[in-house]
Amino acid sequence: MSLVSVIIPAYNAANFVACAIKSVLDQTMEDFEIIVVDDGSKDYTPRVVEPFLVDSRVRYIHQENRGLPGARNAGAKVSRGEYLAFLDADDSLAPKSLEAMRRRIEESGSAWLNVGVLKLEGKSRTIRHPRFPEGDLLLAILADDFITRSPFYPRKEFFAIGMYDEEIRMREDWDINIRMIAAGKPFALLDEPLYLYTRTAGSITTGNLHKLFFYSEKVLRKHHKSLADGGNKEISSIYASNMWLLARRYFYEAHDFREALHCLRESMRYDFSPYRLFHPLIHHIEELLGKT
């Protein structure tokens, strides 16, 4: 059994997947396997991966497009490692990442990690430090996904939580983070920039705002709404606040006034607020809808 299985989902990733693979091959520990899951690429991703297959630790599988969570799950199912590490094809790992994450998990006895991220955006370099919020962790994760990055799981914990939800193709990390905290799975902090996140103009999080907002609402309805409907007033307020923020983003960023009004109404249903009711946003939406 390989100690760590590194799963790299790749969809039309020919321009950058080689860097992701190399970052794993350059790790300070050697007991790992790499599983590249080609999620129905239409470019030359297979040709880029092929030279790496001479290393017996590198494996390649191809499947019809199932989205990022589906590709991650597919890699996990064929993996052999005691631990699972997830790396997006346009990102990379610092050289000591696997060694440091494995050590922290074993020393802490935790079920998952929250690690530091080095954000690369053009020439800009920004470090995001992990944090441990005060108070109720479930309320904190419902209010905002405070996890910087959680790329490393003991195998048994990942499968016990139900893997990634393949119905949530974006914001999938927020979804699994909520489930881990709701299940009482302890996590540890590792305040080192081990995960190198590259932000590009065509990335999944920047390329389609409507999809991002759609799946954000899907997470809100899956977790927040169901708990709010159970009578929890604190979560009702959190749900309303998140729907209000989503309404603003639909309005100002996506210029989708119907969805903005829909989210605003849902917000008001769960936590009536005069501020939200009389905010200029609602008047702008109704005025613009009247013209369409």
Steps between C-alpha positions, in 0.01 A plus 500: 500500500637840403511729800350804323284505187513838326194548280521756220173564309576635153255653255656669196810540715771454235657840571564446870451139619871422449590755769256339743647154438858626530423668832400159638799319351722762671364425846742434787323170567483227238231261619213626287302430188360756256163441337417738217128485427429634151142624530411485131762745371472614139854635476835319504507430875564125441814576296635726773447234767636208294877566556445488877358149483851351478505561877305211654362735765302694238166367376255643246129432465250651259128544553207685351463847647356488853631827638769564759334313792432199276861492382630523856272218611601284205866540593429421865316180407794355307763628742707277727632750752444519872462876449341697219630834374306705245680734261331697223675479163578872486647509852808345661643387833799639688780238511440394860120505489428127513756437772374790712131417459551133578701585812242754623211257453682224686619722785162666554277199445276727292268397219598782261718807467466872437827608336653826385471605137739696281278680249666570166334761281727632229804642678308537825573260788265488798505261794168403656542372854265238645304595808288347772192718563361559846166365606283237334686354202182393321359853515837633383523271196137569408561874517814483287733230370795594721704196390788624287569159348433143613682282247598205723289226661556162659337261256246365748382849597446609140286199416317513834380855428361394162772644273418809290140572407500461122180706472696806619752570224622827650528597868557129557768580758257706707253212488745236624641740761150551640444125510831433674426756771137392537624141548732615777818409310792680668733698276850632557665821382823494304608859460740452212434600134502142373233531232586727206178633351518655155223738404451531124244686291343180370493305827182330612441757775550806281365380167129470571337711767153353444625150572689617805192674639271208405709248692547740790122512533489120468729469803291755690180308433657162578639597840385842619137488389441148631638598843312830500176319420560296815450813704856608572481881514876554488530296183192672355683829543816359342302359209324833446828689511661269245201525268518879529867497404421269209224737386752786496748295299234398248405865466836675490725234345280280282236766425235232543219699655242222517730269695600792721136567587439128557789480750395824668146372556635175646721702733206704622293188564751364749611819671296811435728803498392859436852574378474237230140591423573864432844463353524660154569158351135395512387821331760461227393142433130582476570801279716300263257208489225742407699599193555142380 
